[in-house]
Amino acid sequence: MSSDYKFIISNSTVLPAIERTASFDKDIQVREIYSWARETFDLKRGSYVLFLRSFKKWYKLEPTRKLSRYNLQKETMSISIKNSVSLDKLQSVREELEHLTKYLMPFGVTHVATKNSQETNNLLVEYALDFLNQAMISPNNAAFQIPSRAGTNVGFDEDQELVLIGRQMIDRQFRNLASVSSVEQMTIVMKLIHDILSRDIHSTKRDIFYMNVNAFDKQSVSDSLIEDVGAMLQVTRSSLNISASSKGIVVGRISFKEKGDLINCRAIGAGKAISPNIDDIESMETDAEMCLVIEKDAIFNRLAEDQFYDYVPSILVTAKGQPDIATRQFLKKINDDLNLPIFAIMDADPYGFEIMRVYSVGSKALSFESSHLAVPSIKWLGLLPSDLAPESGFDIPRSDLIKMTSKDIHHSKLMLEEEFVRRKPKWKEQLEIQIATGFKAEIQALNARDPQYITNFYLPQKIEAGDFI
């Protein structure tokens, strides 16, 4: 056999990985490399796959092709031997999605709708004129009526599996000295939104703040008022043409059109920034088997660099911590348009649990938009508190476990009292395990044994075993 190409072949099915150097002719059939690997590393037939790294890209080697069919370079290249991953356990999740019942929104719930710029602007003008009419007829009673976002008006609906807001209203009255400043600020925000909608353009929440910075004092005031306007008009944030700065990234086996341009996220190694305007995205297509939403940017980057989406056909998404609205909208669109199983990878701590809750059932702050943002069918893949136990087989070093603080334990106990947790027994069980053991861990703890442990061992084992809740 001539030695046209030299390879460092790593057996990544064991820890630590074992490396061998070999040379292969460019016209060799890939099945012969499989046979060489099986014999050299004493591998079982059909239990592994080979990936070739060339020009900083990983290519899955198909046994029926010739080596020359791949994008080869002249210098030494790498081949990684990985365990094959059965996706049989995903079938039950797919069937669950196919038979998912679409419930009507329950009576007594404030439900928002997505409207175009003109429709939203017409509503805005209608509410403004109604307020002026009240002020002329009965100034003492003139008020903006806004759905109350107090805890007593927010609850968990078992059928929808969403945190929803009721129909209790609060009056923002002009005659009331305590609220006159708030009414003035509200009218300023309404005027700014009216101008944006009239021009059919988009602005950010930061833009709104700086359009009249002296009126709001701090951005949290204008942000809250924007949410009040959306709740009052019963429209989604995107209907107001106002977006928050997006921090989300997507990579992997998904393509879509954004403002008419075709975006192939598989060709963008580091990932594509998620647009803050969900209306810009259309025509989603994928050949992925699943979508992974990942809490930590570092883990997302690890999986992206390892091209995990080619190892297990998938889409990778991260919001780099607490999810922003744009990332939640994008994930919801994946759920609605592609009907893919979606799995979450979070830290095994109260903060990770809180993020998981926001993705799944929604947040109290935006409970009036839960049906447009939350994905109740999302599954918690890891890091589960039960994964920290020695009997889990993941063997996370004790030194990488973090003792829970009294604040962590208190927060976890409060979450156990939440209605949505009581209705999700497996979530409740995981919280109880964490409280009982008194330890938490970050996802990175999995890579203490090997920098690619999550890629090559943890996720493949969890997916194949169907170890998710």
C-alpha positions as CSV (number, residue, x, y, z in Angstrom):
1,M,0.0,0.0,0.0
2,S,1.5,3.4,-1.0
3,S,1.6,6.1,1.7
4,D,0.0,9.0,0.0
5,Y,-1.7,10.3,3.2
6,K,-0.6,10.0,6.8
7,F,-3.1,9.8,9.7
8,I,-3.0,9.9,13.5
9,I,-5.9,7.6,14.4
10,S,-7.4,8.1,17.8
11,N,-9.6,5.5,19.5
12,S,-12.0,7.8,21.3
13,T,-14.2,5.0,22.5
14,V,-11.9,4.5,25.6
15,L,-10.4,6.7,28.3
16,P,-7.7,7.8,27.9
17,A,-7.8,7.7,24.1
18,I,-5.3,5.4,22.3
19,E,-3.5,6.8,19.3
20,R,-1.8,5.0,16.4
21,T,-0.2,6.4,13.2
22,A,-1.0,4.9,9.9
23,S,-0.7,5.7,6.2
24,F,-3.3,5.0,3.5
25,D,-3.5,5.3,-0.2
26,K,-6.0,8.0,-1.3
27,D,-7.9,5.4,-3.5
28,I,-8.4,3.0,-0.6
29,Q,-12.0,2.0,0.2
30,V,-13.1,3.4,3.5
31,R,-14.3,0.0,4.6
32,E,-10.7,-1.2,4.6
33,I,-9.9,1.6,7.1
34,Y,-12.8,0.3,9.3
35,S,-11.3,-3.2,9.1
36,W,-7.8,-1.9,10.0
37,A,-9.3,0.0,13.0
38,R,-11.3,-3.0,14.1
39,E,-8.2,-5.3,14.1
40,T,-5.8,-2.7,15.5
41,F,-8.0,-1.6,18.4
42,D,-9.9,-4.8,18.9
43,L,-13.3,-3.2,18.2
44,K,-16.6,-4.9,17.9
45,R,-18.2,-5.0,14.4
46,G,-20.8,-2.2,13.8
47,S,-20.3,-0.5,17.1
48,Y,-18.3,2.5,16.0
49,V,-18.0,5.2,13.4
50,L,-15.0,7.0,11.9
51,F,-14.6,10.8,11.5
52,L,-11.8,12.4,9.4
53,R,-10.5,15.9,10.3
54,S,-9.2,17.8,7.3
55,F,-9.0,21.6,6.8
56,K,-10.4,22.0,10.4
57,K,-13.6,20.2,9.4
58,W,-14.8,16.8,10.5
59,Y,-16.2,14.4,7.9
60,K,-18.0,11.1,8.7
61,L,-16.3,8.4,6.8
62,E,-18.9,6.2,4.9
63,P,-17.6,2.6,4.4
64,T,-18.9,2.5,0.8
65,R,-16.8,5.4,-0.4
66,K,-13.2,5.9,-1.4
67,L,-10.9,8.0,0.8
68,S,-10.2,10.3,-2.2
69,R,-13.9,11.4,-2.2
70,Y,-13.2,13.5,1.0
71,N,-11.6,16.9,1.3
72,L,-8.0,15.8,2.0
73,Q,-4.9,17.8,2.7
74,K,-1.3,16.8,2.2
75,E,-0.1,17.2,5.8
76,T,-0.9,14.7,8.6
77,M,-4.6,14.4,9.3
78,S,-6.7,12.9,12.2
79,I,-9.2,10.2,12.3
80,S,-11.3,9.8,15.4
81,I,-13.0,6.5,16.2
82,K,-16.3,7.1,18.1
83,N,-19.0,4.8,19.5
84,S,-22.0,4.6,17.2
85,V,-25.2,6.0,18.8
86,S,-28.6,4.4,18.5
87,L,-31.4,6.9,18.3
88,D,-34.1,4.3,19.0
89,K,-35.0,6.0,22.3
90,L,-35.9,9.2,20.5
91,Q,-38.8,7.4,18.8
92,S,-41.0,7.7,21.9
93,V,-40.4,11.4,22.0
94,R,-41.3,11.8,18.3
95,E,-44.5,9.8,18.8
96,E,-45.3,12.0,21.8
97,L,-44.9,15.1,19.6
98,E,-47.0,13.7,16.8
99,H,-49.9,13.0,19.3
100,L,-49.5,16.1,21.3
101,T,-53.0,17.6,21.9
102,K,-53.5,21.3,21.2
103,Y,-55.6,22.6,24.0
104,L,-57.6,25.8,23.8
105,M,-56.5,28.5,26.1
106,P,-58.5,28.2,29.3
107,F,-61.2,30.7,30.2
108,G,-60.1,33.5,32.4
109,V,-56.6,33.8,31.0
110,T,-55.1,36.8,29.2
111,H,-53.9,35.5,25.8
112,V,-51.9,37.6,23.4
113,A,-51.8,37.4,19.6
114,T,-49.2,38.2,17.0
115,K,-50.3,41.1,14.7
116,N,-48.7,43.1,11.9
117,S,-47.5,46.7,12.3
118,Q,-50.7,48.3,11.1
119,E,-53.0,46.1,13.2
120,T,-51.0,46.8,16.3
121,N,-50.8,50.5,15.6
122,N,-54.6,50.6,15.1
123,L,-55.0,49.0,18.5
124,L,-52.6,51.4,20.1
125,V,-54.4,54.4,18.7
126,E,-57.8,53.0,19.8
127,Y,-56.5,52.6,23.4
128,A,-55.1,56.1,23.4
129,L,-58.3,57.7,22.1
130,D,-60.3,55.7,24.6
131,F,-58.2,57.1,27.4
132,L,-58.6,60.7,26.1
133,N,-62.3,60.1,25.8
134,Q,-62.4,59.0,29.4
135,A,-60.4,62.0,30.5
136,M,-62.9,64.4,28.9
137,I,-66.0,62.7,30.2
138,S,-64.8,61.7,33.7
139,P,-61.3,62.8,34.4
140,N,-61.4,61.2,37.9
141,N,-61.9,57.8,36.4
142,A,-59.6,58.0,33.4
143,A,-57.1,55.1,33.5
144,F,-55.2,52.6,31.4
145,Q,-56.2,49.1,32.3
146,I,-53.3,46.6,32.4
147,P,-53.3,42.9,33.3
148,S,-51.9,42.5,36.8
149,R,-48.6,40.6,36.8
150,A,-48.7,40.0,40.5
151,G,-48.2,36.5,41.8
152,T,-51.9,36.2,42.7
153,N,-52.8,36.6,39.0
154,V,-50.2,34.2,37.6
155,G,-50.5,30.4,37.7
156,F,-49.6,27.1,36.1
157,D,-52.2,25.5,33.7
158,E,-51.9,21.7,33.8
159,D,-53.4,21.1,30.3
160,Q,-51.2,23.7,28.5
161,E,-48.3,23.0,30.8
162,L,-47.6,26.8,30.8
163,V,-47.3,29.6,33.3
164,L,-50.2,31.9,32.4
165,I,-51.6,35.2,33.5
166,G,-55.2,35.7,34.6
167,R,-57.7,38.5,33.9
168,Q,-57.2,40.6,37.0
169,M,-56.6,44.2,36.0
170,I,-54.9,47.2,37.6
171,D,-55.9,50.7,36.8
172,R,-53.1,53.2,36.0
173,Q,-55.1,56.3,36.9
174,F,-54.2,59.8,35.8
175,R,-55.9,61.5,38.8
176,N,-53.9,59.4,41.3
177,L,-50.8,61.3,42.4
178,A,-49.1,58.0,43.1
179,S,-49.4,56.9,39.4
180,V,-49.5,60.2,37.5
181,S,-45.8,59.9,36.7
182,S,-46.2,56.3,35.5
183,V,-49.1,57.4,33.3
184,E,-47.0,60.1,31.7
185,Q,-44.2,57.6,31.1
186,M,-46.7,55.1,29.7
187,T,-48.0,57.7,27.1
188,I,-44.4,58.5,26.1
189,V,-43.7,54.8,25.4
190,M,-47.0,54.5,23.5
191,K,-46.0,57.6,21.4
192,L,-42.6,56.1,20.6
193,I,-44.1,52.7,19.7
194,H,-46.7,54.5,17.5
195,D,-43.9,56.2,15.6
196,I,-42.0,52.9,15.1
197,L,-45.1,51.1,13.9
198,S,-46.1,53.9,11.6
199,R,-42.8,53.6,9.8
200,D,-42.9,49.8,10.0
201,I,-39.4,49.7,11.3
202,H,-37.8,47.9,14.3
203,S,-36.1,49.2,17.4
204,T,-34.5,47.7,20.5
205,K,-35.5,48.2,24.1
206,R,-32.3,50.2,24.5
207,D,-33.3,52.5,21.7
208,I,-36.6,53.2,23.4
209,F,-34.9,54.2,26.6
210,Y,-32.5,56.6,24.9
211,M,-35.3,58.2,22.8
212,N,-36.4,60.0,26.1
213,V,-33.8,59.1,28.7
214,N,-34.8,61.9,31.1
215,A,-38.4,60.6,31.2
216,F,-37.4,57.1,32.4
217,D,-34.3,57.7,34.6
218,K,-33.3,54.0,34.1
219,Q,-33.9,51.4,31.4
220,S,-35.7,49.0,33.7
221,V,-38.5,51.5,33.8
222,S,-39.0,51.7,30.1
223,D,-38.5,47.9,29.7
224,S,-41.4,47.3,32.2
225,L,-43.6,49.9,30.4
226,I,-43.0,48.1,27.1
227,E,-44.2,44.9,28.6
228,D,-47.2,46.8,30.1
229,V,-48.2,48.1,26.6
230,G,-47.9,44.6,25.1
231,A,-50.1,43.1,27.9
232,M,-52.6,46.0,27.6
233,L,-53.0,45.6,23.9
234,Q,-52.8,41.8,24.2
235,V,-50.1,41.5,21.5
236,T,-46.7,39.8,21.5
237,R,-43.5,41.8,21.9
238,S,-42.6,41.1,18.2
239,S,-46.0,42.8,17.3
240,L,-44.7,46.0,18.8
241,N,-41.6,45.9,16.6
242,I,-39.4,46.1,19.7
243,S,-36.7,43.6,20.4
244,A,-34.2,43.0,23.1
245,S,-30.5,42.5,22.2
246,S,-30.1,38.9,21.2
247,K,-27.2,36.8,22.6
248,G,-28.3,33.5,21.2
249,I,-26.3,31.4,18.7
250,V,-27.3,28.4,16.6
251,V,-25.1,25.9,14.7
252,G,-25.7,22.5,13.1
253,R,-28.0,20.9,10.7
254,I,-30.5,23.7,10.0
255,S,-31.0,26.2,7.2
256,F,-33.5,29.0,6.9
257,K,-34.0,32.3,5.1
258,E,-33.3,35.5,7.0
259,K,-34.5,38.6,5.2
260,G,-34.5,36.6,2.0
261,D,-30.9,35.3,2.4
262,L,-30.3,31.6,2.7
263,I,-28.4,30.7,5.9
264,N,-26.8,27.3,6.3
265,C,-25.8,26.9,9.9
266,R,-23.9,23.7,9.2
267,A,-21.4,25.8,7.2
268,I,-20.8,28.3,10.0
269,G,-18.4,26.5,12.4
270,A,-18.6,29.0,15.3
271,G,-22.4,29.4,14.9
272,K,-24.9,32.0,13.6
273,A,-26.1,34.8,15.8
274,I,-29.9,34.5,16.3
275,S,-31.8,37.4,14.9
276,P,-33.7,39.6,17.5
277,N,-36.5,39.8,14.9
278,I,-38.2,36.4,14.6
279,D,-40.3,37.7,11.7
280,D,-37.0,37.9,9.6
281,I,-36.7,34.1,9.7
282,E,-38.7,31.8,7.5
283,S,-38.5,28.5,5.5
284,M,-36.7,26.4,8.2
285,E,-35.4,23.1,7.0
286,T,-33.4,20.3,8.7
287,D,-32.3,16.7,8.5
288,A,-31.5,16.7,12.2
289,E,-32.9,14.1,14.6
290,M,-32.9,16.4,17.6
291,C,-32.2,19.9,18.9
292,L,-30.0,20.6,22.0
293,V,-30.4,23.9,23.9
294,I,-27.3,24.4,26.0
295,E,-27.0,26.7,29.0
296,K,-23.2,27.3,28.9
297,D,-21.4,29.1,26.0
298,A,-18.3,27.1,26.8
299,I,-20.1,23.7,26.3
300,F,-21.8,25.0,23.2
301,N,-18.4,26.0,21.8
302,R,-16.9,22.5,22.7
303,L,-19.7,20.7,20.9
304,A,-19.6,23.1,17.9
305,E,-15.8,22.6,17.5
306,D,-16.2,18.8,17.8
307,Q,-19.0,19.0,15.2
308,F,-21.3,17.0,17.5
309,Y,-24.1,17.9,15.1
310,D,-22.5,15.5,12.5
311,Y,-21.8,12.8,15.1
312,V,-25.4,12.8,16.2
313,P,-27.5,14.7,13.6
314,S,-28.6,17.7,15.6
315,I,-29.1,21.5,16.0
316,L,-27.2,23.2,18.8
317,V,-28.6,26.4,20.4
318,T,-27.4,28.5,23.3
319,A,-28.5,31.7,25.0
320,K,-25.3,31.9,27.1
321,G,-27.2,31.6,30.4
322,Q,-30.6,33.1,31.2
323,P,-32.5,32.8,27.9
324,D,-33.4,36.1,26.0
325,I,-36.7,36.5,24.2
326,A,-35.1,36.1,20.7
327,T,-33.6,32.7,21.6
328,R,-36.8,31.5,23.1
329,Q,-38.7,32.6,20.0
330,F,-36.2,30.8,17.8
331,L,-36.5,27.6,19.8
332,K,-40.3,27.9,19.8
333,K,-40.1,28.2,16.0
334,I,-38.0,25.1,15.7
335,N,-40.6,23.3,17.9
336,D,-43.5,24.6,15.8
337,D,-42.1,24.4,12.3
338,L,-39.8,21.3,12.5
339,N,-41.5,19.3,15.2
340,L,-38.2,18.0,16.5
341,P,-37.4,16.5,19.9
342,I,-35.7,19.3,22.0
343,F,-33.4,18.5,24.9
344,A,-31.8,20.8,27.4
345,I,-28.3,20.7,28.9
346,M,-28.1,22.7,32.1
347,D,-26.0,22.9,35.2
348,A,-27.1,20.7,38.0
349,D,-27.9,23.6,40.3
350,P,-30.9,25.8,41.2
351,Y,-30.0,28.3,38.6
352,G,-29.8,25.7,35.8
353,F,-33.2,24.4,37.0
354,E,-34.6,27.9,36.8
355,I,-33.4,28.3,33.2
356,M,-34.9,24.9,32.3
357,R,-38.2,26.1,33.8
358,V,-38.2,29.3,31.7
359,Y,-37.6,27.3,28.5
360,S,-40.3,24.7,29.4
361,V,-43.2,26.5,31.0
362,G,-42.4,30.2,30.7
363,S,-41.6,32.9,33.1
364,K,-43.8,34.8,35.5
365,A,-42.5,38.2,34.1
366,L,-43.7,37.3,30.6
367,S,-46.6,35.0,31.5
368,F,-48.9,36.7,29.1
369,E,-46.6,35.6,26.2
370,S,-45.9,32.0,27.5
371,S,-47.8,30.3,24.6
372,H,-45.5,32.2,22.1
373,L,-42.3,31.6,23.9
374,A,-42.3,28.3,26.0
375,V,-41.8,24.8,24.8
376,P,-43.5,22.4,27.2
377,S,-42.4,19.3,25.3
378,I,-38.7,20.0,26.0
379,K,-36.8,17.2,27.8
380,W,-34.2,17.6,30.5
381,L,-31.2,15.6,29.3
382,G,-28.6,16.7,31.7
383,L,-26.8,17.5,33.8
384,L,-29.3,15.8,36.2
385,P,-28.6,15.8,39.9
386,S,-28.9,12.0,39.7
387,D,-25.9,12.0,37.3
388,L,-23.7,13.2,40.1
389,A,-24.1,10.0,42.1
390,P,-21.3,7.4,41.8
391,E,-23.8,4.7,40.6
392,S,-24.7,6.8,37.5
393,G,-21.5,5.6,35.9
394,F,-20.3,9.1,34.9
395,D,-17.7,9.1,37.7
396,I,-17.6,12.9,38.2
397,P,-14.7,13.6,40.6
398,R,-15.8,14.5,44.1
399,S,-13.5,17.5,43.9
400,D,-15.6,19.0,41.1
401,L,-18.8,18.8,43.1
402,I,-19.8,22.1,44.8
403,K,-21.5,22.1,48.2
404,M,-24.9,23.9,48.1
405,T,-25.2,27.0,50.1
406,S,-28.1,27.7,52.5
407,K,-29.4,30.0,49.8
408,D,-29.3,27.3,47.2
409,I,-31.2,24.8,49.5
410,H,-33.8,27.5,50.4
411,H,-34.3,28.3,46.7
412,S,-34.7,24.6,45.9
413,K,-37.2,24.1,48.6
414,L,-39.2,27.0,47.4
415,M,-39.2,25.5,43.9
416,L,-40.6,22.3,45.3
417,E,-43.6,24.2,46.4
418,E,-44.2,25.6,42.9
419,E,-47.4,24.1,41.3
420,F,-45.6,23.2,38.0
421,V,-43.0,21.2,39.9
422,R,-45.6,19.3,41.9
423,R,-47.2,18.3,38.6
424,K,-43.9,17.1,37.2
425,P,-42.9,14.2,39.5
426,K,-39.6,13.5,37.8
427,W,-38.5,17.2,38.1
428,K,-39.6,17.0,41.8
429,E,-37.5,13.9,42.3
430,Q,-34.4,15.6,40.8
431,L,-34.8,18.6,43.1
432,E,-35.2,16.3,46.1
433,I,-32.1,14.4,45.2
434,Q,-30.1,17.6,45.0
435,I,-31.4,18.8,48.4
436,A,-30.7,15.4,50.0
437,T,-27.1,15.1,48.7
438,G,-26.4,18.8,49.3
439,F,-24.2,19.1,46.2
440,K,-24.4,20.8,42.8
441,A,-22.2,20.8,39.7
442,E,-21.6,22.7,36.5
443,I,-21.7,20.9,33.2
444,Q,-18.0,21.4,32.8
445,A,-17.4,19.0,35.7
446,L,-18.0,16.2,33.2
447,N,-14.9,17.2,31.2
448,A,-12.7,16.8,34.3
449,R,-11.8,13.3,33.1
450,D,-11.3,14.2,29.4
451,P,-11.8,17.5,27.5
452,Q,-14.1,15.8,25.1
453,Y,-16.0,13.6,27.6
454,I,-19.3,15.4,27.0
455,T,-19.0,14.9,23.2
456,N,-17.7,11.3,23.1
457,F,-19.2,9.7,26.2
458,Y,-21.8,11.6,28.2
459,L,-24.2,12.8,25.5
460,P,-24.0,9.6,23.4
461,Q,-24.7,7.4,26.4
462,K,-27.6,9.6,27.7
463,I,-29.2,9.7,24.2
464,E,-28.8,6.0,23.5
465,A,-30.1,5.1,27.0
466,G,-33.1,7.5,26.8
467,D,-31.9,8.9,30.1
468,F,-33.9,12.2,30.0
469,I,-37.0,13.5,31.8
